Amino acid sequence: MRKALVAANWKMHGDRARIAAFLASFAEGNGAAGASLDDRSRVETVFLPPACYLEGASGAAASAGFALGAQDMHWLASGACTGAISAPMLADCGCTFVLLGHSERRQAGDADEQIAAKCLAAQDAGLTPILCVGETLAERDAGSAEAVVERQLRTALAHAVPEDLCIAYEPVWAIGTGRTATPAQAQGMHAVIRSWLETRFGAAGGNVRLLYGGSVTPENAGSLAAERDIDGALVGGASLDAETFRKIIVAVAQSASEPT
Ligand code: PGA
């Protein structure tokens, strides 16, 4: 049984005060935005703030029931890489997850081979990568969406192990656009990813959690998470407001618990 996972990708948003307020509203005993304990225990939640806030947020994130994750990292453990942050540094600051290969990082120049090196380095440092894959609208229209996603998986996971690994399917055309893949479209690609993982890793591929990302809201989160191979959500814009994000956690908790 795969435990549902919902991640809040804050991208380049927020400041110390806003992060503190967000996390405080989820702290135990806070009924305002805190989902019921029952719902929280059914869903693992991860907070992904900008890197400069990671260490400062680690205590409050733990008190609020969130694991901590970074939005990207370098593939080397240390070296002459001005401006970069390594996997061991993230682990040292309290991270247990790291987003890799997000389309906004791919657009900024991340190549498949670099993402593969990052996946390996993250797992070596004890971090769980959330590897993002997804096609552009032009690729979907050209009928090559599945081939693109399979290429991204094949290269990025060349050296990775299936334990402590999550995949997020984020069609690029759905990110920040308000245009969501339908549950059937998302499930279709998640089934392709699941089958690829099982071919590559055997039975262990069946335990890798697959998140959907791209304009997830409280309104669509439940029907997406009800699909057989959708184990949670990677949420951007709708994670910035505690009450909205709480509703997404509750929707996923309730759908994930219903047999499909
Ligand atoms: P969005 O972003 O929810 O704002 O579409 C998702 C993401 O990029 O992870």
Boltz pocket constraint, residues with backbone or C-beta under 6 A from the ligand:
constraints:
  - pocket:
      binder: B
      contacts: [[A, 9], [A, 170], [A, 174], [A, 175], [A, 176], [A, 177], [A, 178], [A, 213], [A, 214], [A, 215], [A, 216], [A, 234], [A, 235], [A, 236], [A, 237], [A, 238]]
      max_distance: 6.0
